[in-house]
């Protein structure tokens, strides 16, 4: 989901995708899946006053398919692309969950790129007015229209007929879109699997950091929490000299805005929407797609024998904490200076130059050029929220300087009012939550989550959900113990050789899809 996507000018060392999510696969070459297009209506709701003035124009929505496993009569597995380009999802046709299901059921796999992402933009730019058709209900209507009108060149026979079983799959934000599509257009799909589906919209989401505090290396977590407490106490004191000295410890003395400083030092953990290194969210059971960045960061912070020039930094701010050392501060700051600061090649730390760390530039945000980060921010600001903020009370991995107003300012700057559209003062969550939120249910909708996922509390198995989660054949659900963000979407083309907890999740999905297909056959 939300996802944390790189916005601003940060260099993408390996950005994640909230969801929405979102890690680029480390692959030497990509298969040559050709891009096809369907003429998709820009406005599916000609009678809704929300979209006045209406348009009857269409746009070229891209899709990619793999028919190598297909046999006549087999199902279609529709992978919802989410907040990234279709090409970035090719691994799901190669070795991931779609490959697993295609092989098992002699099916055809297809990736549908979401509107306003990749190469599927309705307009040549993304002004506030041109973004007014980027809504949840328009997006899921695309899925239904595609199911009913898609063609697959080179495949004998039509696969968009009412009798052909189609099964959807999506992860993170795309998982939510899968669930919402099944809720709204249930009769035309045989089933759907929403993985780490962020179906609940909350304005503020401090819970993003809870799995890290709960499952991360305890000494790393405790050191960061203690350092953050001291940082916030210094900020609250209003001691401008001390605050400046703190910034300079991290090599960030030029940053004027406290929010920018707080976000920059939070990057290794997961700053609000932005981070140029991989974080807890990008951990993965499959080493092809995972990253050791988070472990490298924690190894630095917890180094018990750092060089003296680093360990001595732990005491430079002691006069602001009643003589108490800031244990681990030197190693924390050393990581920021060695790993992150070099990305700001211009040296203008406080600017929005590529790789630099300033965000206080309204003109920069208002650039209407098409881009996935702009589209994702628009959805965040208009409907889905999920602002990653520090908790107001209790332990925190990020400074409490990071609250909703810090993220909300980007919405105001990026999307000035247009003639026909403007972003609300705060996201209108009811447009997103009307599908059911934590309580979403639809026949033949399966919901699968990971217990260590940073987005778990926006998903079906959230600890915040109002009732126990009990699976059934009609409303199947599964919580993978020890798994992160839609880990079931990844594969190695050999289910039997996977780690047991992933293998069993895939076997459950195979059994679940088998029931979907049996039910569809009985109805048709």
N, C-alpha and C positions, 0 to 999 in steps of 0.2 A: 504494500500500500504505500500507501503512502509510504508512500512511500516514501525512504529518504533518498531523494534525487538531488544531484548536484544542481544548484542554481548559482547565480552570480557568476563570478569569474574564476571559480576554483578549478585548479588543474585536476583532471580525472585520472588519478593514479589507479583507480579500480573502484569506481563508484558503485554503490549499491542501488537496488531498485526495490516498503512500502508496493509503500510497497511497494508507493509503490516503487517495491522491493525495491531483483534488479541487478545482478552481477553478470558482467560480460564473461562468457565462457573463454577459457584459455585454450584455444584450438588453433592449430597451425593453418588449417584451411577449412572453408565452409563448403558444404555440399551445394551443388548448383540447382537449388530449388528455384524455379522460375517464378517471378512475380506476375500474378494475374490480377485483374481488377473487375469489380462489379460496380455498376452505376447505382450508388446508394443515395436514397433521398436525404437531403440535408435536414429536412423538417418532416418528421413522421406524424406530427400532431397539428394538422391544418385547422382544427377547431379549437385549439387551446389559445387563450388570450396571452399566455405566458410568452409565446413566440411571435407575437405581432410586431412588425409586419411579417407575414409569412413569405416563404419562398417555395417554389416548386422545382427548384434546381436540384441537381444531383452532384455528387462528387465521386471521384475514382477511389474506391476503397480497395486496398491491396489484400491479397491472400496468397498463400503458398500451400502446396499439397504434395503428399507422398502416397502414391498408389502401388508401391512395390509389394505390399502385403495383401492388396485387395483381391477378393474373389467375388464374383457376382452374388448378390444377396447379403453381402457383409455390411456392417454398420459404418457410419461416418463418425469419426471422433473429431469434434470441433474444439480446438485449443484457442482460448480467448487471449489475444496478445497482451492486453494491459497497457501500462504506461511506458512502452518501449517499442522499438521497431520490430517488425516481423522477423527480420534477419537474425535478431538477437535471441529468437526463440527456436532457431533451427535444431538445437540439440534435443529438443523434445520429440522431434521426428526421427532423430538419429538413435538415441539411446535412452531417452526419458520415458515418462509415463505414457505418452501417446504411442511411442514405439512398442512398449510392452503390450498395450491393449490392441494395437494393430496386428501384431504378430499372433496374439492369442485368439483373436476373433475374426481374422481375415478382413480387417477393416481398412478404410482409407482415412488418413490423418490430414487435417487441414489447420493451418494457423490463420486466424483472421486478425488483421491489424486494426486496432481501435482508431476511431475517428480522432483527428488532431494529433496523431503520432506517426512516426516513421515517414512514409510517403503518402499518407492518407489524410491530407488536409483539404477541407472544403474550399478554402480561400488561399490566396498567395501570401497572406499575412495574417496575424492574429491580434487584431485590434480588439478592444473591449466589445464592440458591436459584433465583430466577426466571430467572437468566442461564445456568443449567446446560445449557440446550438450545441455547445459542449456541456451536456447535462447527463445525469445518470439515466433518465428515462429515454433520451434520444439514443444513448449508447447501447442500451439493452434492446431497443427496438431494431437497431442495426443487426444484432445477432439473430433475431427472429426473421427479419427480411432476408438475410443471407441464407438462412436455412431453407427458405422457401423458393429462392431464386438462383442459387449458386449453380454454376456449371463447372465441369472438370474436363477440360480438353484432353482427348486421348483415352478417356475412360468410356467404355461402352455402356450406354444406357444412362438415363437420368437418375440422379441421386437426390433430387429435391422434392420428389413425390411424397405425398402424405403417408405412404406406407413404409417408407425407408426409415429405419431407426437411426436417429442422430443422438449422440451423447456428448455433452459439453464437459470441458475441463478448464479451470482457471485457478491461478494462484495469486494470493494477496488481493490487490484491488480487483484484478481480473477474476479472482475467486468470488468476490462480492458480486461482480457483474454476472457471473455464472449463476449464483444463488438467486439474484433478483430476476434474471431471465426465466429461471425455472419457476419462480413464484408467479410471474406475470404471463408467461407464454407456455405453461406447463404441457398443454395438450399436444404441442407439435414436437416435443422432444421426448425421447425414450428415457432420458436420465441426465443427471449432471453431477459433477464432483467439484465442490468448492474447497480448495486447499488453502489453509490459513486465510480464509475468506474474511476480510475486515468488514463485516456486515453492520456493525454498530458505529455510528458517528458520535463522537464526543468533541466538544470544543477544545478542551485541554486534555493532554494525554501524558501526564508524568509517569504513568505506569510503564512506558516504553523501557525505562531503566531498571524496572524491578527484576526481570530475569537475570540481568547482569549482576545485580547485587546478591541475588539468591544463589546463582550457580557459578559465578565467576570465581577466580582464585581469591580466597578470603583475605589474604594479606594485601593483595593489590587493591581490592575493593576498600578495605579499611583504611589504607593509606590515602586513597583518592578522597574518600568521604571526609577524613580528617583535614586534608589540605583544603578541600572545598569549604568546610566549616570555617577555617581560618581566613580564607579569601573573603567569604561573605561578612565575617565579623569586621575585617579591615574595611571593606566597602561601606558597611553600615556606619562605621565610625566617622566617615567623611574626611579622613586624613588624606588630603590630596597628595602630600609628599610620599606617604606610605603606599598609596595606590599606584602612583607612578613608578615607585621602586619595584613593586610587584610586577607590573607590566614589563619592566626592563629585565627582570629575572628571566622571563620567557623570550626575551628578544623582541617584545611587542610594544616597546615604549612609544612608538609612533601612533598606535591605535588610539583614537580620540574617544570612541564610543565604548562604554563598558560592556554593552551587549556583544559587540564585535569581539572584544577581548575574551569574554566568557565563552562565546561560541568557538573561537579559534582553539582555545586550550581544551575544548570538549571534543574536537574532531576525532581523536583516536577512540573515543567512547561512542560518539554519535551525536554530533551537534544538531540543533533544531533544523531539520530538513537538509542540512549541508554537511558533507564530510568527504575529504579527498582521499582518505585511506580507508581500507576495509575495517569493519567493526564487528561487534558480536553478531549482528544480523547476517554478515557474510560468511560466518562459519558454515561448514558443510561436511556431511559425512563422506562425500565424494571429492577426493583431493583435486580432481580436475577443475572443480568449480569453487572450491573453498579458498581460504586465505589465512595465513598465519599472522597478519598484521596485529590483530588484537593481542595474541599471545606475546608477540615481540614487544609491544607497548608495555604490557604487564611485567614482562621479564626485566625491562629497564627500570620500571618504578620500584620493583621489589628486590633489585640487586643489593645483596647484603655487603658487598665490598666494592663500591664504586671508587674511582680515582678520587683523590683528596680535593682536586679542584671542582669536582661535582658534589661530593658529600658536604663540603664546606658551605655550599649554597643553602643547605637545610637550616642554617643558623642566621642567615643574613637578615631575615625578617623577624627574628625572635623578639625584638624590642616592641613589636606590635602584638605579641601574643604572650605577654607576661613572662618573657624569658624562655618559653617553651619552643623547642625546635620544631620545624616543619618537616617531619621525617619523610623522605622520598621526594621532596620538592626539587632538589638538584637533578635527580634522575628524570623526573617528569619534565622539567624545563629543558634538559639536555635532549630528550626525545623530540620535543616540539621544535627546537632549534635545528637539529640535524635532519629530521625527516620532513617537516612541513615548511619551514621557512625557505628552503632552497627553491620551492615551487614559485615563489614570488620573484621572478627573474628581473623585473624592473627595479626591485629594491624599494618600491613605493608601498610599504607595508599597509598603509591606511587607504589604499586606492582599490578600485574595482578592476585594476589591470589583471590580466590572466594570472591565476595562481596566487593573487594577493588576498588580503583579509578584511578590507573595508567593505561595508555594505551601505553606507549612508550616501547614496547617490541616486536620487529620484529619477534623473534622466536615463541612467543605465537600466533601471528596472522597466521603464516605460517603452523600451524598444519593442515594437510589435512584430519582430521577425518570428516566423514559425520555429518552434522548437519544443521538444518534449518537456523540458523543465518548465517552460512558460505554461504549457497546457496543464501540467500537473499542479502548478501553483494556483492556476485559475480554479480548478476543481476543488482544491483545498480551501481557497478563500470563499468560494460560492456555496459549496454544499457539504463537504465532508469533514472539514476541520481537522482534528487530531493534532493540534499544535503540541510539539514536544517541548514541554516546560519543566522546570524544576518543581518538585513538591514544595509547597509553602511551609511545611513543617516536617520534621524528621530527617533522617539521613538522605543525602543526595550526592549523586556522582557529577552533577553539573551545578554551576553557580546559580543561586536564586535570582541573580540579575536577569536570567532568561525566563521571561513570562510572556503571556499572550501578546502584549503590545509590541514586543520585539518582532514577532512574526507578522502581526497584523499590519505593521507599517509597510511591509513589502507588498501586501495586497493593495493598499491605498496608492502606493507609488506605481505599481505595475499596471494597474487597470483604472486609469482615469475615466470618469463617466463618458459614455458615448451618447449618440442620439437615441438609440433604442435599448441600451443595456448599461447597467452599472453593477459593480459588485456590492453586496450588502455591507453594512458596518461590521457585521459578524456573520460567519457562515450560517446559511439557512438549513440547519441540519434536518429539518422535517422532510425535505425532498429526498434525503438519503434514508432516513430511518423509517419512512412509511412502508418499507418492504418487510419490516419485522425486527430489525436490529438483532440483538442476541437471541430473540425468540423466533427467528425466521424458520418457517417450515413449508415445505412443498413436497408433494409426493414424488418419490424417486429422486430426491436431492440428497446427496451424501456430503457430509461436512467432516473434513479431516484436518486436524491441527497438530502442532508440535508443542510439547510442554515447556520448552525453553525459548520459545519465540518471543521476540520483543513486542510483536503486535498481538499476542495472544488475547489480551484483555479487550480487544475490539472484535474478537472472533467468537464463534459459537461456544467454545469450551472455556470462555473467560471465567476467572474467579469472581468477576462482578455480575455474572449472569444470575438471574433471580431464581432459577430452579435447577435441580440436579440434571445432568446430561445422561440420558438413558437411550441407548441405540435400539433401533428396531428395524425389521426388514423394510418397512414402509418409510421410515425416517432414519436412515442409517447415519451413524457418526462414529468417529474414532479419534482418540487422542494418543499420539505417538510419544511414549515416555522417552525423554532425552533428546527429542528432535527439535530443530529450529524451524525457520521460515520456509514453508512448503518444501520440506526436504523430500517428500514423496515424489516430487516432480522430476527428480534426477534418477538416472539409472546407469548401468554399466553393460547393458545388453545381455545380462545373465542374472536373472532374479535369484536363482539358487545360490549364487556366489556373493550376494549382498550381505552386509551385516544383518544379524537376525532381526533387529527391531525395524529395519527398513524392509527387509524381505517379507516379514509378516504383514506390514502395512500394504505392500503391493499385492500380496496374496488376498488380503481383505478386499482391496479395490477390484481385483479380478472377479472374486465371488460376487461382489456387489453389482458390477456391470453385468455379470451373467444373469442375475435376477432382474435387472432392468430390461434386458433383452427378452427374457422369458415373458415378462409382464407385457411388453410391447407386442410380442407375437400373439399372445392371447387376445389382445384388444383388436388386432388387425388380421 
